[in-house]
Amino acid sequence: MKFYFSLLTILIFVAGCSTQKDITKIEPIKNISDADRKKALEYFINGSAAEAKGDYASAVLEYQDALKYDPNAGVNYALAKNYFYLNRLHLALQHSRRSVELDSMNIEYLNLLQEVYTSGKQADSASIVLEKILNLDSTNVNAYYKLARIYELNKPAQAIRIYQKLSRIIGSEWSVLIRVAELYERLGNDQKAIETIEELRTLDPANQAIQKVLVDFYVKRGDFSKASEVLEEIIELYPDDEEAIERQAQVFLMMKEWNKAAEIYKSLFIKPDVSHEAKIRIAYAYFIESFNDSILLGTAKELFLQIDADTTDWQVKMYLGGIALRENNDSTAIKYFKIVTELAPWNPEAYLQLGNIYYEGKDYQHAEVVFKQALERFPEDFAINFMLGISFIQQSKYSDAEPVLAKAISLNGNDVFSLSAYGHTLSQLKRQEEAIQYLNKAIKLDPNNVDLLGSLGLIYDNLEKWDECDSVYNLALTRDAKNPLVNNNYSYSLSKRGVRLDEALQMVNLALDAEPMNSSYLDTKGWIYYKLGQYDSAKVYIQKSLDVGGEKAVILDHLADVYFKLNQKEKAIELWKKAHELDPSDEKIKNKIEKGEL
């Protein structure tokens, strides 16, 4: 053994000292005496012995001494290799480069250099060295593998080219073909990927994994008939493969072969060994597909009801609740979602669904109750804080809405809806400057949101900041010139100021064209006529506003003012009194009653 080791090390050393006839040297080493060469060999052999024991630090010291006496390619290579083992990549690279400079035809030296480059994450340099290796040895399988893997990262097309060269040497090989298929997929060339996977099938026709990958590719391309053919082959070979059977049913759904899909699903459902989870997956497949074809919703419901008869699984109740919602059956949906909150109280989704049903049905009190219960369990849930906040807003409970909406914003400060709701709440709480701040933040996130601009214009109107008010309303109308709410609010603002009344009349008419029976818009038009001194027309529209929307203090006050201008003072006082009963805090109405005049 010792003799073999010594002979090997001497051969490496001598190779590093060979003449120009044997190998190519870029910088031939100058005259070295026989004595120096002998000392170098002694140190080299000592270094090799230390390296064989795994003592790379000692080996480095010995090789360094050898290098002093004979700095040939072999010594540099040995020194680089041991530095590499010690993970001292800078020094390994220095000596590895030197070994290649001295002997550029030595594949072993080149291979170490590319390993150092690869470890140092210098992929481009490593690939250049590997290309040199392949120029020297076009059958070097290992170099092909390494070069292809480097190219895979940023040059997939070149990686494919290298793998193809490798395949011409070693033939069709599983590990190569699977990587080529993945690369073609990355390049978006599904057809080539499929061809490659088909080649893999010829190597291993019974391999389920490859067959299922092929199915996925065919489905991705929309070639459902091919996918179905492959699945038939899988099922024929493996008749108990539930995953393949389910996939076949899904493909039939994609092909709109409803009856074939239903037959498969029903056959699976009656099997006693089919798991509960598999049954849910089957029903879920119909549920999802029903969004594309609503006729399947009934089948999904039937399957989930069948599962529900044998289980108390909250997931099944959740899906049944969702189906009931799709059927506009709120009472049934509420029943199922309530059960889910009992079976899975840790799941916030059921609370949200339940609360949303009440909210959408304008039952804001019940929505508030559900979201409060949810908030006790999930105080850090953004959606629950937000939904509770807007449930309070719908009931004009602005003081209650403020803290939960503030919490929602702390959880998600870039949500336009929560910023808008919070700005509205602050405005109602007379914290107008803060409201402006939050609405402006929302507008920055969604600059084309006309509703936000309208809300901001309304606040400026309340603050009587007319320049800002006009600027924001005009901006909103450049986004949506026919927006009824903005046209109404802007025209009402102008009417209060008694300016640009003809323009205001045009704007409110646009609003009424969109919503002719809107009580607020009718009142605005009446009030513009009042400001124009056309009291009979004012009376018609304000009275119609009351008829449509019921008695409100501000509208009764407007009508009373009109009657006063028509010299019907008793009627005016009667209406002012009604308005004061509805809003005792309005000092202006109280003064009119006390004075008996405007």
C-alpha positions in Angstrom: 0.0 0.0 0.0 2.8 2.4 0.9 4.6 1.6 -2.4 1.4 2.4 -4.4 0.9 5.7 -2.5 4.5 6.8 -3.0 4.4 5.9 -6.7 1.2 7.9 -7.3 2.5 11.0 -5.6 5.7 10.9 -7.5 3.8 10.5 -10.8 1.8 13.7 -10.0 5.0 15.5 -9.0 6.8 14.4 -12.1 3.8 15.3 -14.3 4.1 18.8 -12.9 7.8 18.9 -13.9 7.5 17.3 -17.4 8.9 19.0 -20.5 7.1 21.1 -23.2 7.0 17.9 -25.3 4.6 16.2 -22.9 2.2 19.1 -22.0 1.5 22.7 -22.8 3.0 25.2 -20.4 2.2 28.9 -20.6 5.1 29.9 -18.3 7.8 27.3 -18.4 9.6 27.0 -15.1 13.2 28.2 -15.2 16.2 26.1 -14.4 15.8 24.1 -11.2 18.7 22.2 -9.7 18.5 18.5 -9.1 19.0 19.2 -5.4 16.1 21.6 -5.3 13.9 19.2 -7.2 14.8 16.4 -4.7 13.9 18.6 -1.7 10.7 19.6 -3.4 9.8 15.9 -3.9 10.5 15.2 -0.2 8.2 18.0 0.9 5.6 16.9 -1.7 5.6 13.3 -0.4 5.2 14.6 3.2 2.3 16.8 2.1 0.6 13.9 0.3 0.9 11.7 3.4 -0.7 14.4 5.6 -3.4 14.9 3.0 -4.1 11.1 3.0 -4.7 11.4 6.8 -7.1 14.3 6.3 -4.6 16.7 7.9 -5.0 19.4 5.3 -3.5 22.2 7.3 -0.2 20.2 7.6 -0.4 19.2 4.0 -0.6 22.9 3.0 2.6 23.7 5.0 4.5 20.8 3.3 3.3 21.8 -0.2 4.2 25.4 0.5 7.8 24.3 1.2 7.8 22.1 -1.9 6.6 25.2 -3.9 9.7 27.1 -2.8 12.0 24.6 -4.4 9.9 23.6 -7.4 6.8 25.8 -8.2 5.5 23.4 -10.9 1.9 22.7 -11.9 1.5 19.6 -9.8 2.5 21.3 -6.5 0.3 24.2 -7.2 -2.6 21.8 -7.9 -2.0 19.9 -4.7 -1.8 23.1 -2.7 -5.0 24.5 -4.3 -6.8 21.2 -3.6 -5.9 21.3 0.1 -6.8 25.0 0.4 -10.1 24.0 -1.2 -10.6 21.3 1.5 -10.0 24.0 4.1 -12.6 26.3 2.4 -10.0 28.9 1.8 -11.3 29.7 -1.6 -9.2 32.8 -2.4 -5.9 30.9 -2.0 -7.4 27.8 -3.7 -8.3 29.9 -6.6 -4.9 31.5 -6.8 -3.0 28.2 -6.9 -5.6 26.4 -9.1 -5.3 29.2 -11.7 -1.5 28.9 -11.5 -1.6 25.1 -12.1 -3.8 25.6 -15.2 -1.5 28.4 -16.5 1.4 26.0 -16.2 -0.5 23.0 -17.7 -3.6 24.1 -19.6 -4.3 20.6 -21.0 -4.6 18.8 -17.7 -8.3 18.0 -17.2 -7.8 17.2 -13.5 -6.4 20.7 -12.9 -9.2 22.3 -15.0 -11.8 20.3 -13.0 -10.5 21.6 -9.7 -10.5 25.2 -11.0 -14.2 24.9 -12.0 -15.0 23.4 -8.6 -13.4 26.4 -6.9 -15.3 28.8 -9.2 -18.6 27.0 -8.5 -18.1 27.0 -4.8 -17.3 30.8 -5.0 -20.6 31.3 -6.9 -18.7 32.4 -10.0 -20.9 30.5 -12.4 -19.7 32.2 -15.6 -16.1 31.5 -14.9 -16.9 27.9 -14.0 -18.8 27.4 -17.3 -15.9 28.7 -19.3 -13.6 26.2 -17.7 -16.1 23.4 -18.3 -16.3 24.4 -21.9 -12.5 24.0 -22.1 -12.7 20.6 -20.5 -15.2 19.5 -23.1 -13.0 20.9 -25.9 -10.3 18.6 -24.6 -12.6 15.6 -24.0 -15.9 15.7 -25.8 -17.0 12.5 -24.0 -16.6 13.9 -20.5 -20.1 13.0 -19.1 -19.5 14.6 -15.8 -18.5 17.9 -17.4 -21.7 17.9 -19.5 -23.8 17.4 -16.3 -22.1 20.2 -14.4 -22.2 22.7 -17.3 -25.9 22.0 -18.0 -26.7 22.5 -14.3 -24.9 25.9 -14.3 -26.7 27.0 -17.5 -30.1 25.9 -16.0 -30.2 28.9 -13.7 -30.0 31.7 -16.3 -29.5 30.1 -19.7 -32.1 27.4 -20.0 -31.9 27.1 -23.8 -28.2 26.5 -23.6 -28.7 24.0 -20.8 -31.1 22.1 -23.1 -28.4 22.1 -25.8 -25.8 20.6 -23.4 -28.2 18.0 -22.2 -29.0 17.0 -25.8 -25.2 16.6 -26.5 -25.0 14.4 -23.4 -28.0 12.3 -24.6 -26.1 11.6 -27.8 -23.3 10.1 -25.8 -25.2 8.2 -23.1 -28.6 7.7 -24.8 -32.0 8.5 -23.4 -31.6 8.7 -19.7 -34.2 9.4 -17.1 -32.4 12.1 -15.0 -31.5 14.0 -18.2 -34.9 13.9 -19.8 -36.8 15.0 -16.7 -34.5 18.1 -16.5 -35.0 18.9 -20.1 -38.8 18.7 -19.7 -38.6 21.1 -16.8 -36.5 23.5 -18.8 -38.8 23.5 -21.8 -41.7 24.2 -19.3 -39.7 27.2 -18.0 -39.3 28.5 -21.5 -43.0 28.1 -22.1 -42.5 25.4 -24.8 -45.1 23.0 -23.6 -45.1 21.0 -26.8 -41.4 20.2 -26.5 -41.9 19.5 -22.8 -44.6 17.0 -23.7 -42.4 15.4 -26.3 -39.7 14.9 -23.8 -42.1 13.4 -21.2 -43.4 11.1 -23.9 -39.9 9.9 -24.4 -39.6 9.3 -20.7 -42.7 7.1 -20.9 -41.0 4.9 -23.5 -38.2 4.4 -21.0 -40.6 3.5 -18.2 -44.2 3.0 -19.5 -45.6 1.9 -16.2 -44.3 4.9 -14.2 -47.3 6.6 -12.7 -45.5 9.8 -11.7 -44.4 10.5 -15.3 -47.9 9.7 -16.6 -49.5 12.1 -14.2 -47.0 14.9 -15.1 -48.0 14.3 -18.7 -51.7 14.6 -17.8 -51.0 17.9 -16.1 -49.2 19.2 -19.2 -52.1 18.2 -21.5 -54.6 19.8 -19.2 -52.5 23.0 -19.1 -52.6 23.1 -22.9 -56.3 22.4 -22.9 -55.8 19.1 -24.7 -58.3 17.3 -22.4 -58.9 14.3 -24.7 -55.1 13.4 -24.6 -55.2 13.9 -20.8 -58.1 11.5 -20.6 -56.4 8.9 -22.8 -53.3 8.9 -20.5 -55.6 8.7 -17.4 -57.4 5.7 -18.9 -54.0 3.9 -19.2 -53.1 4.7 -15.6 -56.5 3.4 -14.4 -56.2 0.3 -16.5 -52.8 -0.5 -14.9 -53.8 0.7 -11.4 -57.6 0.4 -10.9 -57.4 1.4 -7.3 -55.6 4.7 -7.9 -58.3 7.1 -6.5 -56.3 10.1 -7.4 -56.2 9.1 -11.1 -59.9 8.3 -11.0 -60.8 11.7 -9.5 -58.5 13.4 -12.0 -60.3 11.6 -14.8 -63.6 12.9 -13.5 -62.2 16.5 -13.3 -61.0 16.2 -16.9 -64.5 15.1 -18.0 -65.9 18.2 -16.2 -63.5 20.3 -18.2 -64.7 18.6 -21.3 -68.2 19.3 -20.2 -68.9 15.5 -20.1 -71.1 15.9 -17.1 -72.6 12.4 -17.2 -69.3 10.7 -17.5 -67.9 12.7 -14.6 -71.0 12.1 -12.5 -70.7 8.3 -13.1 -67.2 8.3 -11.8 -67.9 10.4 -8.8 -71.0 8.3 -7.8 -69.0 5.1 -8.2 -66.3 6.5 -5.8 -68.9 7.7 -3.3 -70.4 4.3 -2.8 -67.1 2.6 -2.2 -66.8 1.8 1.5 -63.0 2.3 1.4 -63.2 5.8 -0.1 -62.0 8.2 2.6 -64.0 11.0 4.0 -61.4 13.4 2.6 -61.7 12.0 -0.9 -65.4 12.4 -0.8 -65.0 16.1 0.2 -62.6 16.5 -2.7 -65.1 15.1 -5.1 -67.9 17.3 -3.9 -65.5 20.3 -3.9 -64.6 19.6 -7.5 -68.3 20.0 -8.5 -68.6 23.1 -6.2 -65.6 24.8 -7.9 -66.7 23.9 -11.4 -70.2 25.2 -10.6 -68.7 28.7 -10.8 -68.2 28.1 -14.5 -71.5 26.3 -15.0 -74.2 26.9 -12.4 -76.1 23.8 -13.4 -73.5 21.8 -11.4 -74.3 23.6 -8.1 -77.2 21.2 -7.5 -74.9 18.2 -7.9 -72.4 19.7 -5.5 -75.2 20.3 -3.0 -76.4 16.7 -3.3 -72.9 15.3 -2.7 -72.3 17.5 0.3 -75.6 16.7 1.8 -74.8 13.0 1.4 -71.5 13.5 3.2 -73.2 15.7 5.8 -75.6 12.8 6.7 -72.6 10.8 8.0 -70.4 13.5 9.6 -70.3 16.6 11.8 -67.3 17.9 9.8 -67.4 21.7 9.9 -65.9 22.0 6.4 -69.0 20.3 5.0 -71.3 22.8 6.8 -69.1 25.6 5.5 -69.6 24.5 1.9 -73.3 23.9 2.4 -73.5 27.4 3.8 -71.7 28.7 0.7 -74.0 26.8 -1.6 -77.1 28.3 0.2 -75.6 31.7 -0.3 -75.3 31.0 -4.0 -78.9 29.9 -4.0 -79.9 33.2 -2.3 -81.2 31.2 0.7 -79.9 33.4 3.5 -81.8 31.6 6.3 -80.2 28.2 5.4 -76.8 29.8 5.0 -77.2 31.4 8.5 -78.1 28.0 9.9 -75.0 26.4 8.5 -72.5 29.2 9.4 -73.8 29.3 12.9 -73.1 25.6 13.2 -69.6 26.2 11.9 -68.9 28.8 14.6 -69.8 26.2 17.2 -67.8 23.3 15.6 -64.8 25.4 14.6 -64.8 28.5 16.8 -61.2 29.0 15.9 -62.1 29.7 12.3 -62.8 33.4 11.6 -64.2 32.8 8.1 -67.5 31.4 9.4 -68.1 34.5 11.5 -67.3 36.7 8.6 -69.7 34.8 6.3 -72.4 34.9 8.9 -72.0 38.6 9.7 -71.8 39.5 6.0 -75.2 37.8 5.4 -76.8 40.0 8.0 -74.9 43.1 6.7 -75.9 42.5 3.1 -79.5 42.0 4.2 -79.3 45.4 6.0 -79.8 43.7 9.4 -77.0 45.8 10.9 -77.9 45.0 14.5 -77.4 41.2 14.0 -74.3 41.9 12.0 -72.9 43.9 14.9 -73.6 41.1 17.3 -71.8 38.5 15.2 -68.8 40.7 14.5 -68.5 41.6 18.2 -68.4 37.9 19.0 -65.8 37.4 16.4 -63.7 40.3 17.7 -63.5 38.7 21.1 -61.8 35.7 19.5 -59.9 37.4 16.8 -59.0 40.9 18.0 -56.1 41.2 15.5 -58.2 40.2 12.4 -58.4 43.1 10.0 -61.6 42.0 8.2 -63.5 41.6 11.4 -62.5 45.0 12.8 -63.5 46.6 9.5 -66.8 44.9 9.2 -67.8 45.7 12.8 -66.8 49.3 12.1 -69.0 49.7 9.0 -71.8 47.9 10.8 -71.6 50.6 13.5 -71.6 53.3 10.7 -74.8 52.0 9.2 -76.4 52.5 12.6 -74.9 56.0 13.0 -72.9 54.7 16.0 -69.8 56.7 15.1 -68.2 56.7 18.5 -68.3 52.9 18.5 -67.0 52.7 15.0 -64.0 55.0 15.6 -61.8 52.6 17.7 -62.4 49.4 15.6 -61.8 51.2 12.4 -58.6 52.8 13.8 -57.6 49.2 14.7 -58.3 48.0 11.2 -56.1 50.7 9.8 -53.3 49.8 12.2 -53.5 46.2 10.9 -53.7 47.3 7.2 -52.8 50.9 6.7 -53.1 50.7 2.9 -56.7 49.5 2.6 -58.7 52.2 0.8 -62.1 51.1 2.1 -61.0 51.2 5.8 -59.3 54.6 5.3 -62.5 55.9 3.6 -64.8 54.5 6.4 -62.5 56.0 9.1 -62.4 59.4 7.3 -66.2 59.4 7.1 -66.5 58.4 10.8 -64.1 61.2 11.9 -66.1 63.7 9.8 -69.3 62.7 11.6 -67.5 63.1 14.9 -66.6 66.7 13.9 -62.9 65.8 13.7 -62.8 67.2 10.2 -59.0 67.9 9.9 -58.2 64.3 10.9 -60.9 63.1 8.4 -59.2 65.1 5.6 -55.9 63.5 6.5 -57.2 59.9 6.2 -59.3 60.6 3.0 -56.2 62.2 1.4 -54.2 59.1 2.2 -56.9 56.9 0.6 -57.0 59.2 -2.5 -53.2 58.8 -2.9 -53.8 55.0 -3.0 -56.7 55.3 -5.4 -56.6 58.7 -7.2 -59.4 57.9 -9.5 -61.9 57.0 -6.8 -64.7 59.5 -7.3 -66.5 58.4 -4.1 -63.5 59.4 -2.1 -63.2 62.7 -3.8 -66.9 63.3 -3.2 -66.5 62.6 0.5 -63.5 65.0 0.8 -65.5 67.7 -1.1 -68.4 67.3 1.4 -66.0 67.8 4.3 -64.6 71.0 2.8 -68.1 72.1 2.2 -69.0 71.6 5.9 -65.9 73.6 6.8 -66.9 76.3 4.3 -63.5 76.0 2.6 -64.9 76.9 -0.7 -61.8 76.9 -2.8 -60.8 73.4 -1.7 -64.4 72.3 -2.0 -64.7 73.4 -5.6 -61.3 72.1 -6.5 -62.0 68.6 -5.2 -65.5 68.4 -6.7 -64.2 69.6 -10.1 -61.5 66.9 -10.0 -64.1 64.3 -9.2 -66.2 65.4 -12.2 -63.2 65.2 -14.5 -63.0 61.5 -13.4 -66.8 60.9 -13.8 -68.8 63.8 -15.3 -72.1 62.1 -14.7 -71.6 60.8 -11.2 -75.0 61.6 -9.6 -73.9 61.9 -6.0 -71.0 64.3 -6.8 -73.3 66.4 -9.1 -75.9 66.6 -6.4 -73.5 67.5 -3.6 -71.7 70.0 -5.6 -74.9 71.7 -6.8 -76.2 71.8 -3.2 -73.0 73.4 -2.1 -73.3 76.1 -4.7 -77.0 76.6 -3.8 -76.1 77.1 -0.1 -73.7 79.8 -1.2 -76.1 81.3 -3.8 -73.5 81.2 -6.6 -73.4 79.7 -10.1 -77.1 78.7 -9.6 -77.7 78.0 -13.3 -74.7 75.6 -13.4 -76.0 74.1 -10.1 -79.4 73.4 -11.7 -77.7 71.6 -14.7 -75.7 69.4 -12.3 -78.7 68.4 -10.2 -80.6 67.6 -13.3 -77.8 65.2 -14.3 -78.2 63.5 -10.9 -82.0 63.2 -11.2 -81.6 61.8 -14.7 -79.8 58.9 -13.1 -82.0 58.6 -10.0 -85.3 60.5 -10.5 -86.8 59.4 -7.2 -83.9 60.2 -5.0 -85.2 62.3 -2.1 -82.0 64.2 -1.5 -81.6 65.1 -5.2 -85.2 66.3 -5.4 -84.7 68.5 -2.3 -81.5 69.9 -3.8 -83.3 70.9 -7.0 -86.1 72.5 -5.0 -83.5 74.5 -2.9 -81.8 75.8 -6.1 -85.2 77.0 -7.3 -85.7 78.7 -3.9 -82.3 80.5 -4.3 -83.4 81.5 -7.8 -86.6 83.0 -6.3 -88.8 80.5 -8.2 -90.8 79.5 -5.1 -93.6 77.6 -6.8 -91.1 75.3 -8.5 -89.2 75.0 -5.2 -92.3 73.9 -3.4 -93.1 71.2 -6.0 -89.7 69.5 -5.7 -89.2 69.8 -2.0 -92.7 68.4 -1.3 -92.0 65.6 -3.7 -88.8 64.9 -1.8 -90.8 64.6 1.4 -93.3 62.3 -0.3 -90.6 60.0 -1.6 -88.2 59.9 1.4 -90.3 60.7 4.4 -90.1 63.6 6.9 -86.5 64.9 7.6 -85.7 68.0 9.6 -83.6 69.7 6.9 -86.2 69.1 4.2 -89.1 70.3 6.4 -87.0 73.3 7.2 -86.5 74.0 3.4 -90.2 73.6 2.7 -91.1 75.9 5.6 -88.8 78.6 4.1 -90.5 78.3 0.8 -94.0 78.7 2.4 -92.7 81.8 4.2 -91.6 83.3 0.9 -95.0 82.5 -0.5 -96.5 84.5 2.4 -98.0 81.4 4.1 -96.4 82.2 7.5 -98.6 79.9 9.6 -97.8 77.0 7.4 -94.1 77.9 7.6 -94.2 78.0 11.4 -96.1 74.7 11.5 -93.3 73.0 9.4 -90.5 74.6 11.4 -92.0 73.2 14.5 -92.1 69.7 12.9 -88.5 70.1 11.9 -87.5 71.2 15.4 -89.2 68.1 16.9 -87.0 65.9 14.6 -83.8 67.8 15.3 -84.0 69.8 18.6 -80.3 70.7 18.3 -80.7 72.9 15.3 -80.5 76.4 16.7 -81.4 78.1 13.3 -84.8 76.4 13.2 -85.4 77.3 16.8 -84.7 81.0 16.1 -87.1 81.0 13.1 -89.9 79.6 15.3 -89.2 82.2 18.1 -89.0 85.1 15.6 -91.8 83.8 13.4 -89.8 84.6 10.3 -86.6 83.9 8.4 
